[in-house]
Amino acid sequence: MSILIKPIITEKATNESELFNRFTFIVDKKANKLEIKGAVEAAYGVSILSVKTLNYPIQRNTKFTKKGLVTGIKSGYKKAIVQVAEGESIDFYNNL
């Protein structure tokens, strides 16, 4: 079971990483903060100061169309914001 699913590379997340040394990941829903800290330290070789987690619920929507009632589901996920120690950094683009 992999704890880190993928990094989030958006404009807001990139700004946080440049200014405050915080990096954002989508992680496994059952992972706790200690497991996330250990996985990031092992994967990227950096020391972690703090981990903040956010749980996003499943989003359901329904639409009335010509074909009738159409339902859709957007799956839920867990996001982790990891603050790296001063002077260290994570480079997501080095192994492309």
C-alpha positions as CSV (number, residue, x, y, z in Angstrom):
1,M,0.0,0.0,0.0
2,S,1.5,3.3,-1.1
3,I,0.7,6.2,1.2
4,L,1.7,9.0,-1.2
5,I,-0.6,8.9,-4.3
6,K,0.6,12.0,-6.2
7,P,1.8,15.5,-5.6
8,I,-0.6,18.4,-6.3
9,I,1.0,20.9,-8.7
10,T,-1.4,23.9,-8.9
11,E,-0.7,27.6,-8.9
12,K,-1.6,27.9,-5.2
13,A,0.4,24.9,-4.2
14,T,3.5,26.1,-6.2
15,N,3.2,29.5,-4.5
16,E,3.1,27.9,-1.1
17,S,6.2,25.8,-1.9
18,E,8.1,28.8,-3.1
19,L,7.2,31.2,-0.2
20,F,6.7,29.0,2.8
21,N,8.4,25.7,1.9
22,R,5.1,23.8,2.1
23,F,4.4,20.9,-0.4
24,T,1.0,19.3,-1.1
25,F,0.2,15.7,-1.8
26,I,-2.8,13.5,-2.3
27,V,-2.5,10.6,0.2
28,D,-4.2,7.4,1.1
29,K,-7.5,8.1,3.1
30,K,-6.5,5.8,5.9
31,A,-3.0,7.3,6.4
32,N,-2.3,9.3,9.6
33,K,0.1,12.2,10.0
34,L,3.0,10.0,11.3
35,E,2.8,7.6,8.3
36,I,2.6,10.6,5.9
37,K,5.7,12.2,7.5
38,G,7.7,8.9,7.3
39,A,6.7,8.3,3.6
40,V,7.7,11.8,2.5
41,E,11.0,11.6,4.4
42,A,11.8,8.2,2.9
43,A,10.7,9.2,-0.7
44,Y,12.4,12.6,-0.9
45,G,15.1,12.5,1.8
46,V,14.0,15.7,3.5
47,S,13.2,16.5,7.2
48,I,9.6,17.4,7.9
49,L,8.5,20.0,10.5
50,S,4.7,19.6,10.3
51,V,1.9,17.8,8.5
52,K,-1.6,19.2,8.0
53,T,-4.3,17.0,6.6
54,L,-7.6,17.8,4.9
55,N,-10.4,15.3,4.1
56,Y,-12.5,16.1,1.1
57,P,-15.9,14.2,1.0
58,I,-17.6,12.6,-2.0
59,Q,-19.5,15.2,-4.1
60,R,-22.7,14.1,-5.7
61,N,-24.7,16.0,-8.2
62,T,-27.9,15.5,-10.3
63,K,-29.0,17.1,-13.5
64,F,-32.3,17.1,-15.3
65,T,-31.7,16.6,-19.0
66,K,-33.6,15.5,-22.1
67,K,-32.7,11.9,-21.2
68,G,-34.0,12.2,-17.7
69,L,-32.3,12.4,-14.3
70,V,-28.5,12.1,-14.7
71,T,-26.4,11.6,-11.6
72,G,-22.7,12.0,-11.1
73,I,-20.1,11.3,-8.4
74,K,-16.8,13.0,-7.8
75,S,-14.7,10.8,-5.5
76,G,-13.4,12.0,-2.2
77,Y,-9.7,12.2,-1.3
78,K,-7.3,13.2,1.5
79,K,-4.8,16.0,1.0
80,A,-1.7,16.5,3.1
81,I,0.3,19.8,3.3
82,V,3.8,19.1,4.5
83,Q,6.2,21.8,5.7
84,V,9.9,21.0,5.0
85,A,12.8,22.3,7.1
86,E,14.5,25.5,6.2
87,G,17.1,25.2,3.5
88,E,15.6,21.9,2.1
89,S,13.3,21.5,-0.9
90,I,11.5,18.9,-2.9
91,D,11.9,18.9,-6.7
92,F,9.0,17.2,-8.5
93,Y,10.4,17.8,-12.0
94,N,13.9,16.2,-11.7
95,N,12.8,12.7,-12.9
96,L,10.5,13.6,-15.8
